[in-house]
Amino acid sequence: MRGTRCWALLAVAAAAAAAARELDPAACGARFAVQRDKIIRTEESRGMGARYLAELDVGARAECLRLCCETDACDVFVYEEKSPGSCYLFACGPPEDFRCKFTAHGNFSSGVLALARDRAEQQDSARLTLHERQLASLSFESHFY
């Protein structure tokens, strides 16, 4: 019975971890550094290796940020501050090899993922693994008390 219960708890923890591996939008959004009155220098950035991913019309900067979080490889967004505004998504690379340049420009905001997406996902995974171990230890402790 003890072994079955322990495996059941581990299965639940593993399923929760798998679901949470998708970058949580709230956690993702908190990882962005957003600056008003900044726009990407598109041609220079693309010349350095940045990739343009998409343009969408959205109602608010928060929606643009959310779309970047939900888009694979997106680590930079540029939002035109009007309603609706254009939301531009880019892949600029990790902080140690960042391929985007910016300049001052009114009516635009830019958001840059402060951590590389893969590093953020690794940190999330490590945190979830810790939670799994803590959960499993509860089951182990209950057998000895």
C-alpha positions in Angstrom: 0.0 0.0 0.0 2.8 2.4 0.9 4.6 2.0 -2.4 1.4 2.4 -4.4 0.5 5.6 -2.5 4.0 7.0 -3.0 3.9 6.3 -6.8 0.4 7.9 -7.0 1.7 11.0 -5.3 4.7 11.1 -7.7 2.4 10.7 -10.7 0.3 13.6 -9.5 3.4 15.7 -8.9 4.8 14.8 -12.4 1.5 15.7 -14.1 1.4 19.1 -12.3 5.0 19.7 -13.3 4.3 18.9 -16.9 1.3 21.3 -17.0 3.4 24.1 -15.3 6.3 23.7 -17.7 4.4 25.9 -20.1 5.6 29.3 -19.1 3.0 30.8 -16.8 1.8 34.1 -18.3 2.0 35.9 -15.0 5.5 34.6 -14.3 6.5 35.3 -17.8 5.2 38.9 -17.8 7.1 39.6 -14.6 10.3 38.7 -16.3 10.0 41.5 -18.9 11.7 44.9 -18.5 9.4 47.4 -20.2 10.5 50.9 -21.3 8.2 53.6 -22.6 9.2 55.7 -25.5 11.6 53.1 -26.9 11.4 51.5 -30.4 13.5 48.8 -31.9 16.0 49.8 -34.6 14.5 47.2 -37.0 17.0 47.0 -39.9 20.0 47.2 -37.6 18.6 44.5 -35.3 17.7 42.2 -38.2 21.2 42.8 -39.7 22.7 41.6 -36.3 20.6 38.4 -36.5 17.3 39.3 -34.7 14.2 37.6 -36.2 10.9 39.4 -36.7 8.1 37.0 -35.6 4.8 38.7 -36.1 2.7 41.8 -36.0 -0.8 41.9 -34.5 -3.3 44.7 -33.6 -4.1 44.5 -29.9 -6.0 46.7 -27.4 -3.3 47.2 -24.8 0.4 46.7 -24.0 -0.4 44.0 -21.5 -2.0 42.0 -24.3 1.1 42.5 -26.5 3.3 41.2 -23.6 1.0 38.2 -23.1 1.2 37.4 -26.9 5.0 37.5 -26.7 4.9 35.1 -23.7 2.7 32.7 -25.7 4.9 32.9 -28.8 7.8 30.5 -29.1 11.2 32.3 -29.3 9.7 35.7 -28.6 11.8 37.6 -26.1 11.1 41.2 -27.3 7.9 43.0 -28.0 7.3 46.6 -29.3 3.9 48.1 -28.7 2.5 51.2 -30.4 0.8 53.1 -27.6 -2.7 53.7 -29.1 -5.9 51.8 -29.2 -5.8 49.5 -31.0 -2.1 49.5 -31.2 0.3 47.4 -33.3 2.2 44.7 -31.4 5.5 43.6 -33.0 7.2 40.4 -31.8 10.9 39.6 -32.1 13.4 36.9 -31.2 16.6 38.8 -30.2 18.5 36.0 -28.5 19.8 35.5 -25.0 21.2 38.4 -22.9 24.8 37.2 -23.5 24.2 37.3 -27.3 21.5 39.9 -27.6 20.9 41.0 -31.2 18.5 44.0 -30.9 19.2 47.7 -30.7 16.7 50.3 -29.6 16.3 54.1 -29.8 14.1 56.7 -28.2 10.7 57.2 -29.9 7.5 58.6 -28.4 4.3 56.5 -28.5 6.0 53.2 -28.4 6.9 50.8 -25.6 9.4 48.0 -25.8 9.7 45.0 -23.5 12.7 42.7 -23.2 12.7 39.4 -21.5 15.3 39.9 -18.7 16.2 36.2 -18.7 16.7 34.0 -21.7 13.5 32.0 -22.2 15.3 28.6 -21.9 17.1 29.7 -18.7 13.7 30.9 -17.3 12.1 27.5 -18.2 15.1 25.7 -16.6 14.6 27.7 -13.4 10.9 26.9 -13.4 11.7 23.3 -13.9 14.2 23.3 -11.1 11.7 25.0 -8.8 9.1 22.4 -9.7 11.5 19.6 -9.1 12.1 21.0 -5.6 8.3 21.1 -5.0 8.0 17.5 -6.2 10.7 16.4 -3.8 9.0 18.3 -0.9 5.7 16.7 -1.8 7.2 13.2 -2.0 9.0 13.7 1.4 5.6 14.4 3.0 4.5 10.9 2.0 7.7 9.4 3.2 7.5 11.2 6.6 3.9 10.1 7.2 5.0 6.5 7.1 7.3 6.9 10.1 5.0 8.9 12.4 
